[in-house]
Amino acid sequence: HRSPLSPQWQSGTGAGPSTSTSGPPGAAWPLPPDMNSGVYSSPRDQPTSPPAPHETLGLGRGTFTYEELAAATGGFSQANLLGQGGFGYVHKGVLPSGRAVAVKQLKSGSGQGEREFQAEVDIIGRVHHRHLVSLVGHCIAGASRMLVYEFVPNKTLEFHLHDRLMVSGEGLPAMAWPTRLRIALGAAKGLAYLHEDCHPRIIHRDIKSANILLDNNFEAMVADFGLAKLTYDGITHVSTRVMGTFGYLAPEYASSGKLTEKSDVYSYGVMLVELLTGRRPIDATAHLVLEDGLVEWARPALSRALADGDYGAVADPRLQGSYDPVEMARVVASAAACVRHSAKKRPKMSQVPMP
């Protein structure tokens, strides 16, 4: 019987994680057979089926009234508040059918006009993938605008990586290495689908650990398309006001507002470094905030680890060496490629090799 947190794949060196933290210097790591095609590696990666007709946008239950959503969330009560993002508040709700949902209530004056809102609804409603949070419906009632998403029950990557010990106290082990890998792989698949299989393509713009939701099996689901930006084929970049989270922003996007899929790749790379090291992108306890935060430290550290075959300096110490060095080498190499300063030198999401 397989534990729900056991890996969905096996490395070329055996079934379980090793306690070794180093490998032969300069050696070429063997690749498992399913790692040669980037993030698309098995039939499990296929997009999910669209929802039933009565749940699609603009039809029947896909369009909600304000009163229906107020009833579902207990009047948008504090007890049902899941969190607050850049665009508004998110409450848990339960529909009359018993289905749990997350209701994103946009702040008035959030900068998102009705046209932007409707465009977001139209695009997101067509996107269905097992590693993307699905939109169930929407509501426009006067100045109030809301998005209704499927409810993902197991909080965020940020919570499980950084916050759960503070909330629950002692006794919880650190997130295991196979779980971290599963999350990294799922997030990569979801992003690759947005970039390469959606028409028009979708750039997320705010990839971070707080926007990776987890189900009860710790499968990753990319959330918060409120900051998503569309690009049409033939247009290589979109210049826009910079929106995102400091510490995850690609340098070319932060400095000039030039947005491409490679901006998301950079943010994903920061998240990979976060998963590897257990460090936050910006250390709030530091006396000086580095311009590039975690990445400024990580670039040379990742390079040294790859050159020496010794990952002790970049591996989260809470793992206590409990990881497979072949898998670690692959993830370190992927992270280093994704956070390259030059956008052109970063891989596409579908080219990011993951175990």
ZIUR-V62647 format. One record per backbone hydrogen bond with DSSP energy under -1.0 kcal/mol. CO is the residue of the C=O (numbers start at 0). NH is the residue of the N-H. If there is no record, write none. Layout:
# ZIUR-V62647
CO:NH ; CO:NH
This chain:
# ZIUR-V62647
2:5 ; 17:322 ; 20:310 ; 23:26 ; 31:34 ; 41:44 ; 42:45 ; 51:54 ; 52:55 ; 55:58 ; 58:61 ; 59:62 ; 61:137 ; 64:68 ; 65:69 ; 66:70 ; 67:71 ; 68:72 ; 69:74 ; 71:93 ; 72:76 ; 77:80 ; 79:91 ; 82:89 ; 86:106 ; 87:84 ; 88:104 ; 89:81 ; 89:82 ; 90:102 ; 92:100 ; 94:97 ; 98:94 ; 99:150 ; 100:92 ; 101:148 ; 102:90 ; 103:146 ; 104:88 ; 106:109 ; 112:116 ; 113:117 ; 114:118 ; 115:119 ; 116:120 ; 117:121 ; 118:122 ; 119:123 ; 120:124 ; 122:125 ; 123:126 ; 128:131 ; 130:221 ; 133:149 ; 136:147 ; 137:63 ; 138:145 ; 140:143 ; 143:140 ; 144:105 ; 145:138 ; 146:103 ; 147:135 ; 147:136 ; 148:101 ; 154:213 ; 155:159 ; 156:160 ; 157:161 ; 158:162 ; 158:163 ; 162:166 ; 163:167 ; 164:168 ; 175:179 ; 176:180 ; 177:181 ; 178:182 ; 179:183 ; 180:184 ; 181:185 ; 182:186 ; 183:187 ; 184:188 ; 185:189 ; 186:190 ; 187:191 ; 188:192 ; 189:193 ; 190:194 ; 191:195 ; 192:196 ; 193:201 ; 200:230 ; 202:228 ; 207:210 ; 208:157 ; 208:211 ; 210:222 ; 211:156 ; 212:220 ; 213:153 ; 214:217 ; 218:214 ; 220:212 ; 221:132 ; 224:227 ; 228:202 ; 231:234 ; 237:258 ; 244:247 ; 249:253 ; 250:254 ; 251:255 ; 251:257 ; 252:256 ; 256:239 ; 258:237 ; 259:262 ; 260:264 ; 261:265 ; 262:266 ; 263:267 ; 264:268 ; 265:269 ; 266:270 ; 267:271 ; 268:272 ; 269:273 ; 270:274 ; 271:275 ; 272:276 ; 273:277 ; 275:315 ; 280:293 ; 282:285 ; 291:294 ; 293:297 ; 294:298 ; 296:300 ; 297:301 ; 298:302 ; 299:303 ; 300:304 ; 301:305 ; 302:306 ; 303:307 ; 304:308 ; 308:22 ; 310:313 ; 310:314 ; 315:318 ; 316:319 ; 318:321 ; 320:322 ; 323:327 ; 324:328 ; 325:329 ; 326:330 ; 327:331 ; 328:332 ; 329:333 ; 330:334 ; 331:335 ; 332:336 ; 333:337 ; 334:338 ; 336:339 ; 342:345 ; 347:350 ; 348:351
